[in-house]
């Protein structure tokens, strides 16, 4: 990695823009960065770190991520910016970073916060130009870190060597050294391995404990199942031997449970035999008690039958009389039916006679029928009068219709006459509208032809005005480009002249002792020309030439655009003419308005023609209606006379038919009602006479049937007759008595029942108590047997489960033992780790040993071969070993702690350590070449001889084409080192000044 140029703007103590040309400073190989305290020497290094990583190093990092980086001396409108030009991994890059900026608002008062911005560009050598790569903070950070191969902490320790930190590193204990080395060499992966092993150990330990807890839980369940026959081991989860103790206790519990199951099976068999014997005895006693109770109940039922014998005989007699009365039942039914029909017929006759006049009260059925016939004959004679009455109504309606037609024709005739009187005036008006619309249509066509040219001229006029403005702007841009081209050309010529004036120094820079000069050919160069301040090199001249060529190309482009705009303006002017745009716009608007009015008027042509055609049709219709009305009026006069003659004839006929009533219909309704009443009365009288005769015949039949059945009177036969319900109830009672009598006789005749009655009374309660006791003993035995069986099954299940758990936990226990040993070794807590070194400390110890070896090469040179740095892995006190650092004094041959070095010795020892660490970290980062290093402070503690030796060591770094920058305010260094970058402190901010270069 080589730094080329650093540009600062409003950063730290620098209020303006400052530039550091590292290429110029690196020419001498060793340069000095000096200035008063607080001037901003370290801020230059901060700017380099910020440009690469977006943050500043070390303790200054706390406020360096945002607006705190901004200079208090900067103007409010100047934004903080850092640009670094560097070469890394063979690529020329430029990084620009702008931290967050609280700038004044563009509108109104107050400030607003702009976000941080970052740019990354790469120089394309074939194209000779920079190309953008990214504007993403994350992408740029990853790209820089990948190219450098170092984190920010490593970069700050390797490139920006802070001597104070390494002096503390020399005197620090193993823990402090471990933290610094861990950040530099990124040994977090080894610490992660330690954590991973510890986590694995805790995880497997938890799994083992959980498995043992589950096993103990199964053991407690087995103890509950086995009762007091099992003793649990007094071991905690995770302790050795727990699994074997649980399995042994389970085996003992299973054996005891099986013995208890055998005893319970024998007890159950004996209880089953005793319960069967007691059950048989109870069944015998129950059967005896049943037969004895059956015989006693039969004797009681026989006594109850004897008491009801008289009622049974009476029921038999009643059933016999009912059977005889059933022969008289048809005659009784016939007599009741005849009597009901006669009552209904007599009632109907009375109702019909009540509706007749008193003159028919004594008339018989024949007289009533004759009167009905006379009324019907009179009704038939009114049919002709009815037809005449209906025709008279029709004549009246027809005459009313003629009146309505006459009034309608009069109205129609009046309306037609009125409309026809104004026909000529209406026709003239409609024809005038048609003519006007036709004229408007012709005008619209003429105006339409003029619209498009007017609009085209208006558009051309507007384009002419716009192009005139564009021409003015293009002329101004051409003038500006011409001025810029002249200035760029003058600047290039000035730089070219300056370079020619200083070409001797440029040629002298390439002179080598013994090699001929390119100008004079001499091989000795006693007084070569040197570059002065402000020297112009070839690159600056080429940049100025490129700027001039770019400005000239822009001028040509602006002139070409001006020519194009002027051509377009001439074409637009030719088409639009000299008329102002406002005048053309008014003329176009007026033309549009006239065209719209003409089109609107022309749109009425079709409607006007249609109205004229409809008016002509209406005129023809009105004339036809007037003629038809005259014809209808003449025909109605004759028709009205015929209707009047027919009406007079019909009224005379109706007066004769109505009599005293108002109408023929009323007379016909009167006759119809009288005929219906007489006919109904005659019919009901005949029915009443018929039903009376049938009732008389039914009485005679009933008397004869009762006598034949053995009853003295029909009433006696009717009383003996039973309805269906009473008959069924009586028959049921008789059948029940007979069935009960047969059943009692059958029970009393049974031999076993009679024999049981002669036995002593059965003791059912004692037999039941004996059977219950036997059943209770059997249940107890069965419960005990079932419990023993369940106990054995549960113990077998839990034992199998415990065995499975033990087998499952066996690989886990082995893994836990293996992981625990590995975790103890990595953590340094195992007895196998004799030096109690953690894994990360072991790796860091190897790195420290490499650093000590690399630092010794330079330390021996700085100390004239006296001191050597060695790594020690001895333990210090109660701490851990592995990160000890001692110095071997060749003068005494003794090894002592680095804390015993003096101030000067500590400085060059820490410097050697820093340079050695830079070499090791560089190799660790993939061998990225570090061509630029900075060393910060510490030189004031050296004497002159030691300072010379240290400077010789630093100067030897140039052998690798490196440049080393020393940050110090020691006055003697300004005399020894010619290439200097001075930081000048002032009230308006610090500035940078390079001297002794070129």
Long-range contacts (C-beta under 8 A, 24 or more apart in sequence): 1-86, 1-87, 1-88, 1-148, 1-159, 1-928, 1-929, 1-930, 1-931, 1-932, 2-26, 2-86, 2-87, 2-88, 2-931, 2-932, 2-963, 3-48, 3-84, 3-85, 3-86, 3-932, 4-85, 4-86, 4-87, 4-92, 5-83, 5-84, 5-85, 6-44, 6-47, 6-48, 6-51, 6-82, 6-83, 6-84, 6-85, 7-81, 7-82, 7-83, 7-84, 8-44, 8-47, 8-81, 8-82, 8-992, 9-74, 9-78, 9-79, 9-80, 9-81, 9-82, 10-70, 10-71, 10-73, 10-74, 10-75, 10-78, 10-79, 10-80, 10-81, 11-43, 11-47, 11-50, 11-69, 11-70, 11-71, 11-80, 11-81, 11-82, 12-40, 12-43, 12-46, 12-47, 12-69, 12-71, 12-990, 13-38, 13-39, 13-40, 13-43, 13-71, 13-73, 13-985, 13-989, 13-990, 14-40, 14-43, 14-71, 14-73, 14-989, 14-990, 14-991, 14-992, 15-71, 15-72, 15-73, 15-74, 15-75, 15-988, 15-989, 15-990, 16-74, 16-78, 16-989, 16-991, 18-990, 18-991, 18-992, 19-992, 20-44, 20-981, 20-992, 20-994, 21-994, 21-997, 22-932, 22-963, 24-994, 24-997, 24-998, 25-963, 25-965, 25-979, 25-981, 25-994, 25-997, 26-931, 26-932, 26-963, 27-979, 27-997, 27-998, 28-963, 28-977, 28-978, 28-979, 28-996, 28-997, 29-955, 29-957, 29-958, 29-962, 29-963, 29-964, 30-951, 30-954, 30-955, 30-958, 30-963, 30-964, 30-966, 30-977, 30-979, 31-963, 31-964, 31-965, 31-966, 31-977, 31-979, 31-980, 31-981, 31-997, 32-965, 32-966, 32-968, 32-973, 32-974, 32-977, 32-979, 32-980, 32-981, 33-934, 33-965, 33-966, 33-967, 33-968, 33-980, 33-981, 33-983, 34-967, 34-968, 34-969, 34-970, 34-973, 34-974, 34-980, 34-981, 34-982, 34-983, 35-969, 35-982, 35-983, 35-984, 35-985, 35-990, 36-969, 36-983, 36-985, 37-969, 38-985, 39-983, 39-984, 39-985, 39-990, 40-983, 40-985, 40-990, 41-967, 41-969, 41-983, 42-936, 42-967, 43-990, 44-981, 44-983, 44-992, 45-160, 45-934, 45-936, 45-967, 47-82, 47-84, 48-84, 48-160, 49-152, 49-155, 49-156, 49-160, 50-82, 50-97, 50-99, 51-82, 51-83, 51-84, 51-95, 51-96, 51-97, 52-84, 52-95, 52-144, 52-148, 52-152, 52-155, 53-141, 53-144, 53-145, 53-152, 53-155, 54-97, 54-116, 54-118, 54-137, 54-141, 55-152, 57-152, 57-156, 57-160, 57-162, 58-156, 58-162, 58-165, 65-99, 66-99, 66-100, 66-116, 67-99, 67-100, 67-101, 67-102, 69-99, 70-99, 70-101, 71-989, 73-988, 73-989, 74-989, 76-103, 76-104, 77-103, 77-104, 79-103, 79-114, 88-147, 88-148, 88-928, 89-147, 89-928, 91-122, 91-147, 92-122, 92-123, 92-125, 93-120, 93-121, 93-122, 93-123, 93-147, 94-119, 94-120, 94-121, 94-122, 94-123, 94-130, 95-119, 95-120, 95-140, 95-144, 96-120, 96-121, 120-144, 128-546, 147-928, 148-925, 148-928, 149-925, 149-926, 149-928, 150-921, 150-925, 150-928, 151-183, 151-186, 153-183, 153-184, 154-183, 154-184, 154-186, 154-921, 154-925, 157-183, 157-184, 157-914, 157-917, 157-918, 157-921, 158-184, 158-917, 158-918, 158-921, 158-922, 158-930, 159-918, 159-930, 159-932, 159-933, 159-934, 160-934, 160-936, 161-911, 161-914, 161-915, 161-918, 161-933, 161-934, 161-935, 161-936, 162-936, 163-907, 163-910, 163-911, 163-914, 163-935, 163-936, 163-937, 163-938, 164-936, 164-937, 164-938, 166-910, 166-911, 166-913, 166-914, 166-917, 167-906, 167-907, 167-910, 167-938, 169-910, 169-913, 170-885, 170-898, 170-899, 170-901, 170-906, 170-909, 170-910, 170-913, 171-898, 171-899, 171-906, 173-876, 173-879, 174-841, 174-876, 174-879, 174-880, 174-881, 174-882, 174-883, 174-884, 175-879, 177-844, 177-848, 177-883, 177-885, 178-840, 178-841, 178-844, 178-883, 181-844, 181-847, 181-848, 181-883, 182-840, 182-844, 184-917, 184-921, 185-843, 185-844, 185-847, 185-921, 185-924, 187-840, 187-843, 187-844, 187-847, 190-839, 190-840, 190-843, 191-839, 191-840, 193-826, 193-839, 194-823, 194-826, 194-827, 194-838, 194-839, 194-840, 197-819, 197-822, 197-823, 197-826, 197-827, 198-823, 198-826, 198-827, 200-819, 200-823, 201-816, 201-819, 201-820, 201-823, 204-812, 204-815, 204-816, 204-819, 204-820, 205-238, 205-816, 205-820, 207-812, 207-816, 208-237, 208-238, 208-809, 208-812, 208-813, 208-816, 209-237, 209-238, 210-237, 211-805, 211-808, 211-809, 211-812, 212-236, 212-237, 212-238, 212-239, 212-242, 212-243, 212-809, 213-237, 214-805, 215-242, 215-243, 215-246, 215-802, 215-805, 215-806, 215-809, 216-242, 216-246, 218-246, 218-798, 218-801, 218-802, 218-805, 219-246, 219-249, 219-250, 219-802, 221-794, 221-798, 222-249, 222-250, 222-253, 222-794, 222-795, 222-798, 222-799, 222-802, 223-253, 225-253, 225-257, 225-791, 225-794, 225-795, 225-798, 226-253, 226-256, 226-257, 226-791, 226-795, 227-791, 229-253, 229-256, 229-257, 230-256, 243-806, 243-809, 246-802, 246-806, 247-799, 247-802, 247-803, 247-806, 250-795, 250-798, 250-799, 250-802, 251-799, 253-795, 254-792, 254-795, 254-796, 254-799, 257-788, 257-791, 257-792, 257-795, 258-792, 260-788, 260-791, 261-785, 261-788, 261-789, 261-791, 261-792, 263-788, 264-781, 264-784, 264-785, 264-787, 264-788, 265-785, 267-781, 267-784, 267-785, 268-778, 268-781, 268-782, 268-784, 268-785, 270-781, 271-774, 271-777, 271-778, 271-780, 271-781, 271-782, 272-778, 272-781, 274-774, 274-777, 274-778, 275-771, 275-774, 275-775, 275-777, 275-778, 277-774, 278-770, 278-771, 278-773, 278-774, 278-775, 279-771, 279-774, 281-767, 281-770, 281-771, 282-767, 282-768, 282-770, 282-771, 285-762, 285-763, 285-764, 285-767, 286-762, 286-764, 286-767, 288-756, 288-759, 288-762, 289-762, 289-764, 291-752, 291-753, 291-756, 291-757, 292-756, 292-757, 292-759, 292-761, 292-762, 294-747, 294-753, 295-747, 295-748, 295-753, 295-754, 295-756, 295-757, 296-757, 297-747, 298-744, 298-747, 298-748, 298-753, 299-748, 301-740, 301-743, 301-744, 302-744, 302-748, 305-737, 305-740, 305-741, 305-744, 308-737, 312-734, 312-737, 315-730, 315-733, 315-734, 316-734, 318-730, 319-730, 319-731, 319-734, 321-720, 322-720, 322-721, 322-722, 322-727, 322-730, 324-709, 324-710, 324-711, 324-720, 325-709, 325-711, 325-717, 325-718, 325-720, 325-721, 325-722, 326-721, 327-705, 327-708, 327-709, 328-702, 328-705, 328-706, 328-709, 328-711, 328-714, 328-717, 328-718, 328-721, 329-721, 330-705, 331-698, 331-701, 331-702, 331-704, 331-705, 331-706, 331-714, 332-702, 332-714, 332-717, 332-718, 332-721, 334-698, 334-701, 334-702, 335-695, 335-698, 335-699, 335-701, 335-702, 337-698, 338-691, 338-694, 338-695, 338-697, 338-698, 339-695, 339-698, 341-691, 341-694, 341-695, 342-688, 342-691, 342-692, 342-694, 342-695, 344-691, 345-684, 345-687, 345-688, 345-690, 345-691, 346-688, 346-691, 348-684, 348-687, 348-688, 349-681, 349-684, 349-685, 349-687, 349-688, 351-684, 352-677, 352-680, 352-681, 352-683, 352-684, 352-685, 353-681, 355-677, 355-681, 356-677, 356-678, 356-681, 360-678, 360-681, 364-685, 365-682, 365-685, 365-686, 365-689, 366-682, 368-678, 368-681, 368-682, 368-685, 369-678, 369-679, 369-682, 371-678, 372-675, 372-678, 372-679, 372-682, 375-671, 375-674, 375-675, 375-678, 376-675, 378-671, 379-668, 379-671, 379-672, 379-675, 382-657, 382-664, 382-667, 382-668, 382-671, 384-653, 384-657, 385-653, 385-654, 385-656, 385-657, 385-658, 385-664, 386-664, 386-665, 386-668, 388-650, 388-653, 388-654, 388-657, 388-664, 389-650, 389-654, 389-663, 389-664, 389-665, 391-646, 391-650, 392-647, 392-650, 392-651, 392-654, 395-643, 395-646, 395-647, 395-650, 396-647, 398-643, 399-640, 399-643, 402-636, 402-639, 402-640, 402-643, 405-632, 405-636, 406-633, 406-636, 409-629, 409-632, 409-633, 412-625, 412-629, 413-626, 413-629, 413-630, 416-622, 416-623, 416-625, 416-626, 416-629, 417-626, 419-618, 419-622, 420-619, 420-622, 420-623, 420-626, 423-619, 426-615, 427-612, 427-615, 427-616, 427-619, 430-608, 430-611, 430-612, 430-615, 431-612, 433-604, 433-608, 433-611, 433-612, 434-605, 434-608, 434-609, 434-612, 436-601, 436-608, 437-601, 437-602, 437-603, 437-604, 437-605, 437-608, 438-605, 440-598, 440-599, 440-601, 440-602, 440-604, 440-605, 441-598, 441-602, 441-605, 443-598, 443-602, 444-595, 444-598, 444-599, 444-601, 444-602, 447-591, 447-594, 447-595, 447-598, 448-595, 450-591, 451-588, 451-591, 451-592, 451-595, 454-584, 454-587, 454-588, 454-591, 455-588, 456-575, 457-575, 457-576, 457-577, 457-579, 457-584, 457-588, 458-576, 458-581, 458-584, 458-585, 458-588, 460-572, 460-575, 460-576, 461-572, 461-576, 461-577, 461-579, 461-580, 461-581, 461-584, 462-581, 463-568, 463-572, 463-576, 464-569, 464-572, 464-573, 464-576, 464-581, 465-581, 467-565, 467-568, 467-569, 467-572, 468-569, 470-565, 470-569, 471-562, 471-565, 471-566, 471-569, 474-558, 474-561, 474-562, 474-565, 475-562, 477-558, 477-561, 477-562, 478-555, 478-558, 478-559, 478-562, 481-551, 481-554, 481-555, 481-558, 481-559, 482-555, 484-551, 484-554, 484-555, 485-548, 485-551, 485-552, 485-554, 485-555, 487-551, 488-544, 488-547, 488-548, 488-550, 488-551, 488-552, 489-548, 489-551, 489-552, 491-544, 491-547, 491-548, 492-541, 492-544, 492-545, 492-547, 492-548, 495-536, 495-540, 495-541, 495-544, 496-541, 496-544, 498-534, 498-536, 499-536, 499-537, 499-538, 499-540, 499-541, 502-529, 502-531, 502-532, 502-535, 502-536, 504-529, 505-529, 505-530, 505-531, 505-532, 505-535, 505-998, 506-531, 506-535, 506-537, 506-538, 530-998, 531-997, 531-998, 532-998, 533-995, 533-998, 535-998, 828-880, 835-873, 835-875, 835-880, 835-881, 835-882, 836-875, 836-880, 836-881, 837-873, 837-880, 837-881, 837-882, 838-880, 838-882, 841-880, 841-881, 841-882, 841-883, 842-882, 844-882, 844-883, 845-871, 845-873, 845-882, 845-883, 847-920, 847-924, 848-883, 848-885, 850-920, 851-913, 851-916, 851-917, 851-920, 852-885, 852-913, 852-916, 853-916, 854-915, 854-916, 854-917, 854-919, 854-920, 855-909, 855-912, 855-913, 855-915, 855-916, 855-917, 856-912, 856-916, 857-916, 858-911, 858-912, 858-915, 858-916, 858-953, 859-908, 859-909, 859-912, 859-913, 861-949, 861-952, 861-953, 862-908, 862-911, 862-912, 862-946, 862-949, 862-950, 862-953, 863-905, 863-908, 863-909, 863-949, 864-949, 865-890, 866-890, 866-891, 867-905, 867-909, 869-898, 869-909, 869-912, 869-913, 870-895, 903-941, 904-941, 904-942, 904-943, 904-946, 906-941, 907-938, 907-939, 907-941, 907-942, 908-942, 908-946, 908-949, 908-950, 910-938, 911-935, 911-938, 911-950, 911-953, 912-953, 915-953, 915-957, 930-962, 931-960, 931-961, 931-962, 931-963, 932-962, 932-963, 932-965, 933-957, 933-962, 933-963, 933-964, 933-965, 934-964, 934-965, 934-966, 934-967, 935-964, 935-965, 935-966, 935-967, 936-967, 937-967, 937-968, 938-968, 939-966, 939-968, 939-970, 939-973, 940-968, 940-970, 944-972, 947-972, 947-976, 951-976, 951-977
